[in-house]
């Protein structure tokens, strides 16, 4: 054998794989094994195996399924079933699917070798039949394109074939001519062969080719009669009759030259280099592509040998193979990689076939060269690209998981291993949904279904269990993967542990609240100072009043004691009357209750402000809680009162039947505060020419289907249409330096859209005012459609 036969043994039994691979290797075959159908299919796609022995019963993809895959994907191998099953139905199904043979286990090694030899010979025979069929078609096409009149007659002198030229010459179709008697057609008479141009041929007693020259059909023709013999014996089976019009030699020569030129042009139009050699291995012809390939003119190629045209190592190998071909006949196909003259390293495939003379002896060979350098480069580029991709993927600092069409994990990078504590070998080629990854699987499964139909999906705050058993959060992105036909072929999951970022966000949110409270501190202090002041004044009044009353009470006690002892004097009576007059009892009776009422009102106002501050500044948790947004809005309005009360009146229209809403209270309070402060600033700016004028801020809530809607409206300066699409951008502001950071609306959008799956929109007319519309979903697990 020129090359070692490669064999793939697919069986889930390790003992069988070990035993038979050892026997096959001992027999001289290059043997590899696979334990399951999926593994075998991958190996067959990556490298060529001449023979593949396949077990029927295997876990996962069984033998029948593997045969179907091989057939569907046109994998080049000879499959042979090796199975312990004896059902005829299974064997028939396997043979229908392309299996060459069906061997029953246990099978002696010599049967293996015999079956392999049979399979290879069968495959070679099929290739030879294909070559013979192609040669027959080529002969038929050549015969039909022959410029001479040509017929084939059997030994009964009936025409069994004629070419187009003969049919056109007599003005009849080939179908009309085939089957007629030779003399009726060619001689056009009923008198036998007396005037036949082939009168010296077509005789049973003379099997030698005959040549004649005769005047007939209005011209001078050269005729040839070539006896045809069957392959089994030397007896004639008919004749090939040829008539060439040689009335005008020059015309005939010109026609011949035109025909030869046509044939040469036809050959030259073939893009593959083609050459011909005689049985001495001298070049006898080639096409233009071969001339270009070698960089030599045709006249410098004819008569040369392989060593004159190729590098020494290549020419030696070619010569050895060519010698075998012209000695044994048949065909050859092999690949050579070498640096040819004037070229870089190239890869070519030689397809060769021997051609014979009329007597059946080998006259030479024809070779067709297929330059596969670009394919090799593409394969190498693909290989390097795969390596580069693997390096890139391995360097990605995010979790990367690729899931294929069948739902199995195809990629599981190092970060995924480190994050979940699961080695790649434990999950690769296994169903994604059965890998028990420690995260919120239900939420991810829902998003995967949506991803395959709606496109990329972003999953924020997916809970998972970290390696230290502490709870953590993941930020994930799901991207669908499609094949060349646009059909879903799986998805790609990218993710990052955002636990620390979440903690930082919480700290930042609390800091922002404290910052807001700090900015509002003076106003809040002023709001508290007013009720505190009149609480203090009333308390001092009560203190003085009670001092007078206590003095009066002491006088009454003295009067009562004197009365009991019967020692009451007029002077004592006058003294008590004077103290009653000094205390002004009627005044105290009116004013003390009023002072107490005012004090209680002041305390209640202080309590309300402090409670609003407490509600506003409460850090909240990481989880959404069912919240009364009307109460949250009222608290925020109270805290921000000093920001708006000098420039605007604030009215509310809060839906008292509003359901509780799942949200992060601290984030929501910050959004409402930013909106109210922005509205107050817009009104203040609009009234800068009339500082005594006051605007109006309206805050309204309502139940809107599956949403709760908050509308915050002002009649301030409005937002120019040219910048309305930028107001939610971070750091974008239209306020003067020192009066705005450009973060308020950006924070509002992040809180509403990204953290609550809500919506925030704006309607504004420059010079008339602005309305912000916030919608929050009542559902917690998905984005609702508006």
C-alpha positions in Angstrom: 0.0 0.0 0.0 1.2 3.5 -0.9 -0.2 5.0 2.2 -1.3 3.3 5.5 -5.0 2.5 5.7 -6.7 4.5 8.5 -9.4 2.8 10.6 -11.7 4.3 13.2 -13.3 1.9 15.7 -16.4 3.3 17.5 -17.6 1.2 20.4 -18.6 2.0 24.0 -16.9 -1.2 25.3 -13.4 -0.4 26.3 -12.2 -4.0 26.1 -13.4 -4.3 22.5 -11.8 -1.0 21.6 -8.5 -2.1 23.2 -8.5 -5.6 21.7 -9.4 -4.8 18.2 -7.3 -1.7 17.9 -4.3 -3.8 19.0 -5.1 -6.4 16.3 -5.7 -3.8 13.6 -2.4 -2.0 14.4 -0.7 -5.4 14.3 -2.2 -6.0 10.8 -0.5 -2.7 9.7 -3.5 -0.4 9.9 -3.5 3.0 11.5 -6.2 2.6 14.1 -8.0 5.1 16.3 -11.0 4.6 18.6 -14.0 6.6 19.9 -16.3 5.6 22.7 -19.5 7.3 21.5 -21.1 8.5 18.3 -20.7 12.2 19.0 -17.0 11.8 19.5 -16.7 9.7 16.3 -18.6 12.3 14.3 -16.2 15.0 15.4 -13.1 12.9 14.6 -14.5 12.0 11.1 -15.0 15.7 10.4 -11.5 16.6 11.4 -9.6 13.8 9.7 -10.1 11.2 7.0 -10.6 7.5 7.9 -10.7 4.9 5.1 -12.8 2.5 7.2 -15.1 3.1 10.2 -16.3 0.2 12.3 -19.5 1.3 14.2 -21.2 -0.3 17.1 -25.1 -0.2 16.9 -25.9 0.2 20.6 -24.1 3.1 22.3 -25.2 5.7 24.8 -26.1 9.1 23.3 -25.8 8.9 19.5 -26.2 5.2 18.5 -24.8 3.6 15.4 -27.9 4.1 13.2 -28.0 7.8 14.1 -24.2 8.1 13.4 -24.8 6.5 9.9 -27.5 9.0 9.3 -25.2 11.9 10.2 -22.4 10.5 8.0 -24.8 10.2 5.1 -26.4 13.6 5.6 -23.0 15.4 5.9 -21.4 13.3 3.1 -18.5 12.2 5.2 -15.9 10.3 3.1 -15.4 6.9 4.8 -16.5 3.3 4.4 -18.8 2.5 7.4 -19.0 -1.2 8.6 -21.4 -2.1 11.4 -19.9 -4.2 14.2 -22.6 -5.1 16.7 -23.9 -7.8 19.1 -27.4 -7.3 17.7 -28.6 -9.9 15.2 -31.9 -8.4 14.1 -32.2 -8.5 10.3 -34.3 -5.3 10.5 -31.4 -3.4 12.1 -28.8 -4.8 9.6 -31.1 -3.9 6.6 -31.6 -0.4 7.9 -27.8 0.0 8.4 -27.1 -1.2 4.9 -29.7 1.1 3.5 -27.9 4.0 5.3 -24.7 3.2 3.5 -23.0 0.5 5.6 -20.7 -1.7 3.5 -21.2 -4.8 5.7 -22.7 -6.0 9.0 -20.4 -7.9 11.4 -21.6 -9.6 14.5 -19.6 -9.4 17.7 -17.5 -11.3 18.7 -15.7 -11.2 15.4 -12.3 -12.9 14.7 -9.5 -10.5 13.7 -9.0 -12.2 10.4 -12.7 -11.4 9.5 -11.8 -7.7 10.3 -8.9 -7.9 7.8 -10.9 -9.7 5.2 -13.8 -7.2 5.5 -11.4 -4.2 5.2 -9.8 -5.7 2.1 -13.3 -6.3 0.5 -14.4 -2.8 1.4 -11.3 -1.2 -0.1 -11.6 -3.3 -3.2 -15.3 -2.5 -3.5 -14.5 1.2 -3.2 -11.7 1.0 -5.7 -14.1 -0.9 -8.1 -16.7 1.8 -7.7 -14.1 4.5 -8.5 -13.0 2.5 -11.6 -16.6 2.1 -12.7 -17.0 5.8 -12.4 -13.8 6.4 -14.4 -15.0 3.9 -17.0 -18.4 5.6 -17.2 -16.8 9.0 -17.6 -14.5 7.6 -20.3 -17.5 6.1 -22.1 -19.3 9.4 -22.0 -16.2 11.2 -23.2 -15.9 8.7 -26.1 -19.5 9.2 -27.0 -19.1 12.9 -27.0 -15.9 12.7 -29.0 -17.5 10.3 -31.5 -20.5 12.6 -31.9 -18.2 15.6 -32.4 -16.1 13.7 -35.0 -16.0 15.7 -38.2 -15.9 12.6 -40.4 -18.9 10.5 -41.2 -18.9 7.6 -38.7 -21.1 4.6 -38.1 -20.9 1.5 -35.9 -22.4 -1.6 -37.5 -22.9 -5.0 -35.9 -21.9 -8.3 -37.5 -25.4 -8.5 -39.1 -24.5 -5.3 -41.0 -27.1 -3.2 -39.1 -26.2 0.3 -38.0 -26.1 0.5 -34.2 -24.6 4.0 -33.9 -23.8 7.0 -36.0 -22.4 10.4 -35.3 -24.0 13.8 -35.9 -21.9 14.4 -39.1 -23.3 11.2 -40.7 -26.9 12.0 -39.8 -26.6 15.6 -41.1 -24.9 14.4 -44.3 -27.9 12.2 -45.2 -30.5 14.7 -43.8 -31.9 12.3 -41.4 -32.0 12.1 -37.6 -29.7 9.7 -35.7 -32.8 7.9 -34.5 -34.0 7.2 -38.0 -30.6 5.9 -39.0 -29.9 3.6 -36.1 -31.3 0.1 -36.8 -31.3 0.4 -40.6 -29.3 -2.0 -42.8 -25.8 -0.8 -43.7 -26.3 -1.0 -47.4 -29.8 0.8 -47.3 -28.3 3.7 -45.5 -24.7 4.1 -46.7 -25.1 2.8 -50.2 -28.7 3.8 -50.6 -29.7 0.8 -52.7 -31.0 -2.7 -52.2 -28.2 -4.5 -54.2 -26.0 -5.6 -51.4 -22.4 -4.4 -51.0 -21.5 -4.1 -54.7 -21.2 -0.3 -54.6 -20.4 0.0 -50.9 -17.5 2.3 -50.1 -16.5 -0.3 -47.6 -16.5 -3.2 -50.1 -13.1 -4.5 -49.0 -14.1 -4.5 -45.3 -16.8 -5.8 -43.1 -16.1 -9.4 -44.1 -16.2 -12.1 -41.5 -13.1 -13.8 -42.9 -11.0 -10.6 -42.5 -10.7 -9.0 -39.1 -8.0 -6.5 -40.1 -8.6 -2.8 -40.3 -9.3 -1.8 -43.9 -8.7 1.6 -45.6 -10.1 2.6 -49.0 -10.5 5.7 -51.2 -13.6 6.0 -53.2 -15.7 8.6 -55.2 -19.1 8.7 -53.7 -21.8 11.1 -52.6 -20.6 13.7 -55.0 -17.1 13.8 -53.7 -13.9 11.9 -52.9 -13.9 10.1 -49.5 -11.3 8.1 -47.6 -12.9 5.3 -45.8 -11.8 3.2 -42.9 -13.3 0.0 -41.4 -12.1 -1.0 -38.0 -13.3 -4.4 -36.7 -14.6 -4.4 -33.1 -14.2 -7.4 -30.9 -15.8 -8.4 -27.7 -13.8 -8.5 -24.5 -14.4 -12.2 -24.0 -13.0 -13.5 -27.3 -11.4 -12.4 -30.5 -14.5 -12.8 -32.7 -15.8 -9.7 -34.4 -18.8 -8.0 -32.9 -19.0 -5.3 -35.5 -17.1 -2.6 -37.3 -16.4 1.1 -36.9 -16.9 2.7 -40.3 -15.4 6.1 -41.0 -15.7 8.2 -44.2 -13.6 11.3 -44.5 -14.2 13.8 -47.3 -10.9 14.5 -48.9 -12.2 16.3 -52.0 -10.1 19.3 -51.2 -7.0 18.5 -49.2 -6.5 22.1 -48.2 -10.1 22.5 -47.2 -9.9 19.3 -45.2 -6.6 20.4 -43.6 -8.1 23.7 -42.7 -11.2 22.0 -41.3 -8.9 19.7 -39.3 -6.8 22.6 -38.1 -9.9 24.5 -37.1 -11.1 21.4 -35.3 -7.8 20.9 -33.6 -7.7 24.5 -32.6 -11.2 24.2 -31.2 -10.2 21.1 -29.2 -7.1 22.9 -28.0 -9.1 26.0 -27.0 -11.5 23.7 -25.2 -8.7 22.1 -23.3 -7.0 25.5 -22.7 -10.2 26.8 -21.3 -10.0 24.3 -18.4 -8.6 26.2 -15.4 -6.8 23.2 -14.0 -3.3 22.4 -15.3 -3.6 19.3 -17.6 -0.7 17.4 -19.1 -0.2 14.1 -21.1 2.8 11.7 -21.0 3.6 8.7 -23.1 4.6 5.4 -21.6 8.2 6.6 -21.5 7.0 9.4 -19.2 7.9 12.1 -21.7 5.5 15.0 -21.9 3.5 14.9 -25.1 1.0 17.7 -24.5 -0.5 20.1 -22.1 -3.0 22.9 -21.8 -2.4 26.6 -21.3 -3.0 26.4 -17.5 -0.1 23.8 -17.2 2.2 26.0 -19.3 1.4 29.0 -17.0 1.8 26.7 -14.0 5.3 25.6 -15.0 6.3 29.0 -16.4 7.4 27.3 -19.6 6.2 27.5 -23.2 4.5 24.4 -24.6 7.3 23.7 -27.1 9.7 23.7 -24.1 7.6 21.2 -22.3 7.0 18.6 -25.0 9.6 15.8 -24.8 10.7 16.7 -21.3 10.5 14.6 -18.2 9.4 15.2 -14.6 12.9 16.0 -13.4 13.2 18.7 -16.0 10.1 20.4 -14.6 10.1 19.9 -10.8 12.3 20.0 -7.8 14.4 16.9 -7.3 12.5 15.4 -4.3 9.1 16.0 -6.0 10.2 14.7 -9.4 11.5 11.5 -7.8 8.2 10.8 -6.1 6.3 11.7 -9.2 8.4 9.5 -11.4 8.0 6.5 -9.1 4.2 6.9 -9.1 4.0 7.5 -12.8 6.1 4.4 -13.5 3.6 2.3 -11.4 0.7 3.9 -13.2 1.9 3.2 -16.8 2.9 -0.3 -15.7 -0.4 -1.2 -13.9 -2.9 1.2 -15.3 -5.8 2.6 -13.3 -5.9 5.9 -11.5 -3.9 7.8 -8.8 -4.7 10.6 -6.5 -2.2 12.1 -4.0 -1.1 15.4 -2.5 2.4 17.0 -2.7 3.7 20.0 -0.8 6.8 21.6 -2.2 8.4 24.8 -3.4 8.1 24.6 -7.2 10.2 26.8 -9.5 9.3 30.4 -9.3 6.7 29.7 -6.6 6.5 29.7 -2.9 5.6 26.6 -0.9 2.5 25.3 -2.5 0.2 22.3 -2.0 -1.2 20.4 -5.0 -3.3 17.3 -5.6 -2.4 15.1 -8.6 -5.3 13.2 -10.2 -3.9 10.8 -12.8 -5.3 8.1 -15.1 -3.6 5.8 -17.6 -4.9 5.8 -21.2 -4.6 2.9 -23.6 -4.0 2.4 -27.3 -6.5 0.7 -29.6 -4.9 -2.6 -28.8 -5.5 -2.1 -25.1 -1.9 -1.5 -24.1 -1.1 1.4 -22.0 -0.1 4.4 -24.2 0.6 6.9 -21.4 -1.1 8.9 -18.8 -3.0 12.1 -18.3 -2.6 14.2 -15.2 -4.8 17.0 -13.7 -3.3 19.2 -11.1 -5.4 20.9 -8.4 -3.7 23.7 -6.6 -5.0 23.6 -3.0 -2.6 26.1 -1.6 -5.3 28.7 -1.0 -7.4 26.0 0.7 -4.4 25.0 2.8 -3.8 28.7 3.7 -7.5 29.1 4.5 -7.3 26.0 6.7 -4.2 27.3 8.4 -5.8 30.7 8.7 -8.9 29.1 10.2 -6.7 27.0 12.6 -4.8 30.1 13.7 -8.0 32.1 13.9 -9.4 29.3 16.2 -6.3 29.5 18.3 -6.5 33.3 18.4 -10.2 33.1 19.4 -9.3 30.6 22.1 -6.6 32.8 23.4 -8.9 35.8 23.3 -11.7 33.9 25.1 -9.2 32.6 27.7 -8.1 36.2 28.3 -11.6 37.5 28.8 -12.2 38.5 32.4 -15.9 37.9 32.2 -17.8 34.7 32.6 -18.3 33.2 29.1 -20.6 30.2 28.4 -21.5 29.1 24.9 -24.5 26.7 24.5 -25.1 25.0 21.2 -28.2 24.2 19.2 -28.9 21.0 21.2 -28.7 22.8 24.5 -25.3 21.4 25.4 -22.4 23.6 26.8 -19.7 24.1 24.1 -17.5 26.6 25.9 -16.9 27.2 29.6 -14.0 29.6 30.2 -11.6 29.9 33.2 -13.6 32.8 34.8 -16.7 30.6 34.8 -14.7 27.8 36.5 -13.4 30.3 39.1 -16.8 32.0 39.7 -18.9 28.8 40.1 -16.2 26.4 41.3 -17.1 24.0 38.4 -14.3 22.6 36.2 -14.9 22.8 32.4 -14.6 19.1 32.0 -17.6 18.6 34.3 -19.9 20.6 32.1 -18.7 20.6 28.5 -20.9 18.7 26.1 -23.5 18.3 28.9 -27.0 19.8 28.9 -26.9 23.4 30.1 -30.0 23.1 32.2 -28.7 20.1 34.1 -25.4 21.5 35.2 -26.7 22.7 38.6 -25.0 26.1 38.4 -25.6 27.9 41.8 -27.7 30.8 40.5 -31.3 31.8 39.9 -32.0 29.2 37.2 -35.7 30.1 36.7 -34.9 33.7 35.9 -32.2 32.7 33.5 -34.3 30.1 31.7 -37.1 32.6 31.1 -34.6 35.1 29.6 -33.0 32.4 27.4 -36.4 31.7 25.8 -36.9 35.4 25.2 -33.3 35.8 23.9 -33.8 33.1 21.1 -36.9 35.0 19.8 -36.3 38.7 20.6 -32.5 39.1 20.5 -30.0 40.3 23.1 -31.1 40.3 26.7 -29.6 42.0 29.7 -30.1 40.4 33.1 -29.3 42.7 36.1 -28.8 41.5 39.7 -29.1 37.8 39.1 -28.6 36.1 42.5 -26.1 33.4 42.9 -24.1 31.7 45.7 -20.4 32.6 45.9 -17.7 30.1 46.7 -17.6 31.3 50.3 -21.3 30.5 50.6 -22.2 34.2 50.7 -24.9 35.6 48.4 -23.8 37.5 45.4 -25.1 39.2 42.3 -24.3 38.7 38.6 -24.8 41.0 35.7 -25.4 38.9 32.6 -25.9 39.4 28.9 -27.6 36.8 26.6 -26.8 36.9 22.9 -28.5 34.5 20.4 -26.3 32.7 17.9 -27.6 32.0 14.3 -26.2 29.7 11.6 -25.6 30.6 8.0 -29.3 30.1 7.2 -30.4 32.4 9.9 -31.7 29.6 12.1 -31.1 29.7 15.9 -27.9 27.7 16.8 -27.7 28.4 20.5 -26.7 31.4 22.6 -23.7 33.1 24.2 -23.8 34.1 27.9 -21.4 36.8 29.2 -21.4 37.8 32.8 -19.6 39.5 35.7 -19.8 39.3 39.4 -21.3 42.7 40.3 -21.6 42.1 44.1 -19.0 44.6 45.0 -20.3 47.1 42.5 -23.8 46.7 44.0 -22.4 47.3 47.4 -20.7 50.4 46.2 -23.8 51.6 44.4 -25.7 51.2 47.7 -23.1 53.2 49.5 -23.1 55.8 46.7 -26.9 56.1 46.9 -26.8 56.6 50.6 -24.0 59.2 50.1 -26.2 61.0 47.5 -29.1 61.0 50.0 -26.8 62.5 52.6 -25.5 65.0 50.0 -29.1 65.9 49.2 -29.9 66.3 52.9 -26.8 68.4 53.3 -27.9 70.6 50.4 -31.4 70.9 51.9 -30.1 71.3 55.5 -30.5 75.1 55.7 -34.0 74.9 54.4 -34.9 72.0 56.7 -33.4 73.9 59.6 -35.5 76.9 58.7 -38.6 74.8 58.4 -38.0 73.3 61.9 -36.9 76.7 63.4 -40.3 78.4 62.9 -42.4 75.9 64.9 -39.6 75.6 67.4 -39.6 79.3 67.9 -43.3 79.6 68.8 -43.1 76.4 70.8 -40.4 78.1 72.9 -42.3 81.4 73.2 -45.5 79.6 74.3 -43.5 77.5 76.7 -41.9 80.6 78.3 -45.4 82.2 78.5 -46.7 79.1 80.2 -43.8 79.1 82.6 -44.6 82.7 83.7 -48.3 82.0 83.9 -47.7 79.0 86.1 -45.3 81.0 88.3 -48.2 83.5 88.9 -50.6 80.7 89.4 -48.3 78.9 91.9 -48.0 82.2 93.9 -51.8 82.5 94.0 -52.1 78.8 95.0 -49.7 79.5 98.0 -51.9 82.5 99.1 -55.0 80.3 98.9 -53.3 77.7 101.0 -52.4 80.3 103.7 -56.0 81.7 103.5 -57.4 78.2 103.9 -55.2 77.4 106.9 -56.2 80.7 108.6 -59.8 80.0 108.0 -59.5 76.5 109.6 -57.8 78.1 112.7 -60.3 80.9 112.7 -57.5 83.4 112.6 -58.6 85.0 109.3 -58.0 88.8 109.3 -59.1 91.6 107.0 -55.5 92.2 106.1 -55.2 88.6 104.8 -58.4 89.0 102.7 -57.1 92.2 101.2 -53.7 90.5 100.4 -55.3 87.6 98.5 -57.6 89.9 96.6 -54.5 91.9 95.4 -52.7 88.7 94.3 -55.8 87.6 92.3 -55.8 90.9 90.6 -52.1 90.8 89.9 -52.3 87.2 88.4 -55.1 88.3 85.9 -56.9 85.0 86.1 -59.3 85.8 83.3 -56.4 86.4 80.9 -54.7 83.2 81.8 -57.9 81.3 81.5 -58.2 82.4 77.8 -54.5 82.3 76.8 -53.0 79.2 78.5 -55.2 76.7 76.5 -54.4 78.6 73.3 -50.6 78.5 74.1 -50.8 74.7 74.8 -52.6 74.2 71.4 -50.1 76.2 69.5 -47.2 74.3 71.2 -48.8 70.9 70.3 -49.2 72.1 66.7 -45.5 73.1 66.6 -44.4 69.8 68.0 -46.5 68.0 65.4 -44.9 70.0 62.6 -41.4 69.3 63.9 -42.3 65.6 64.2 -43.7 65.6 60.6 -40.5 67.2 59.2 -38.2 64.8 61.2 -40.2 61.8 60.1 -40.1 63.0 56.5 -36.3 63.3 56.8 -36.1 59.9 58.3 -38.2 58.3 55.5 -36.3 60.1 52.8 -32.8 59.3 54.2 -33.5 55.7 55.1 -30.9 53.6 53.2 -33.3 50.8 52.4 -32.3 47.3 51.3 -31.0 45.6 48.2 -34.4 44.0 47.6 -37.5 45.7 46.2 -40.2 46.2 48.8 -43.9 46.8 48.4 -44.1 50.6 48.9 -46.8 53.3 49.3 -45.5 55.7 46.7 -48.0 58.4 47.8 -46.5 58.4 51.3 -42.9 58.5 49.8 -43.9 61.5 47.6 -45.4 63.4 50.5 -42.2 62.8 52.6 -40.0 64.0 49.8 -42.2 67.1 49.2 -41.8 67.9 52.9 -38.1 67.5 52.9 -37.7 69.7 49.8 -40.3 72.4 50.9 -37.7 75.1 51.4 -36.5 74.5 47.8 -39.8 75.3 46.2 -42.0 77.3 48.6 -40.4 80.7 47.7 -40.7 80.2 43.9 -43.8 78.1 43.5 -47.0 76.6 45.0 -47.1 72.8 45.0 -50.3 70.9 44.5 -50.8 67.1 44.6 -53.4 64.9 43.1 -52.6 61.5 44.6 -54.7 58.4 43.8 -55.8 57.1 47.2 -56.7 53.7 45.7 -53.1 53.3 44.4 -51.8 49.7 45.0 -48.4 49.1 46.6 -45.5 49.2 44.1 -42.4 46.9 44.2 -39.5 49.3 44.3 -36.3 50.4 46.0 -37.6 53.2 48.2 -34.4 55.1 48.6 -33.8 55.2 44.8 -37.4 56.3 44.2 -37.2 59.1 46.8 -34.0 60.4 45.2 -35.7 60.5 41.8 -38.7 62.5 43.1 -36.4 64.9 44.9 -34.4 65.6 41.7 -37.6 66.2 39.8 -39.1 68.6 42.3 -35.8 70.5 42.7 -35.4 70.7 38.9 -39.0 72.0 38.6 -38.3 74.7 41.2 -35.1 75.8 39.4 -36.9 75.9 36.1 -39.6 78.2 37.5 -37.1 80.4 39.3 -35.2 80.8 36.0 -38.4 81.6 34.1 -39.3 84.3 36.6 -35.9 85.8 37.0 -37.2 89.2 35.6 -40.1 89.1 38.1 -38.8 87.6 41.4 -42.1 88.1 43.2 -44.0 85.9 40.8 -44.7 82.3 41.8 -45.1 79.3 39.6 -46.9 76.0 40.1 -45.6 72.5 40.5 -48.1 69.6 40.3 -47.4 66.0 41.4 -50.0 63.4 40.4 -50.3 59.7 40.7 -52.7 57.2 39.1 -53.2 53.5 38.4 -52.4 52.8 34.7 -53.2 49.2 33.8 -50.2 47.1 34.9 -48.3 50.2 35.7 -48.3 53.1 38.3 -47.8 56.5 36.8 -46.3 59.6 38.4 -46.6 62.9 36.6 -44.5 65.9 37.8 -45.4 69.1 35.9 -44.2 72.7 36.2 -44.8 76.0 34.3 -41.2 76.9 34.3 -38.8 77.7 31.4 -39.2 74.4 29.5 -36.5 72.5 27.6 -35.4 73.5 24.1 -36.4 70.8 21.6 -32.8 70.6 20.3 -31.5 69.2 23.6 -34.4 67.1 24.8 -32.7 64.0 23.5 -29.7 64.7 25.7 -31.2 65.6 29.1 -30.7 62.1 30.5 -27.0 62.0 29.5 -24.6 61.9 32.4 -23.0 65.3 33.2 -25.3 67.2 30.7 -26.7 70.4 32.2 -28.0 73.7 31.1 -27.6 75.3 34.5 -24.9 77.9 35.4 -21.5 76.6 36.7 -21.9 75.6 40.4 -25.7 75.2 40.2 -25.9 71.7 38.5 -23.7 68.6 38.0 -25.8 67.1 35.2 -26.3 63.9 37.2 -29.9 64.4 38.5 -31.8 63.2 35.4 -29.1 60.6 34.6 -29.5 59.1 38.1 -33.3 59.3 37.7 -33.2 57.4 34.4 -30.8 54.7 35.8 -33.0 54.2 38.8 -36.3 54.0 36.9 -35.3 52.2 33.7 -32.4 49.9 34.7 -33.3 49.2 38.3 -37.1 49.1 38.1 -37.7 48.1 34.5 -39.8 51.2 34.2 -40.1 54.1 31.8 -39.4 57.9 32.1 -40.4 60.3 29.4 -40.6 64.1 29.0 -43.0 66.5 27.4 -41.8 70.0 27.2 -42.4 73.3 25.4 -39.7 76.0 25.7 -41.2 78.9 27.6 -44.3 77.0 28.7 -43.1 74.3 31.1 -42.2 70.7 31.4 -43.9 67.4 32.4 -42.0 64.3 33.4 -43.9 61.0 33.2 -42.6 58.1 35.3 -44.2 54.6 34.9 -43.3 51.8 37.3 -44.4 48.2 36.7 -46.5 46.4 39.2 -44.9 43.1 38.1 -41.4 42.4 39.4 -40.1 39.8 36.9 -40.5 41.3 33.5 -40.8 44.4 31.4 -44.4 45.2 30.5 -45.5 46.5 27.1 -46.9 50.0 27.1 
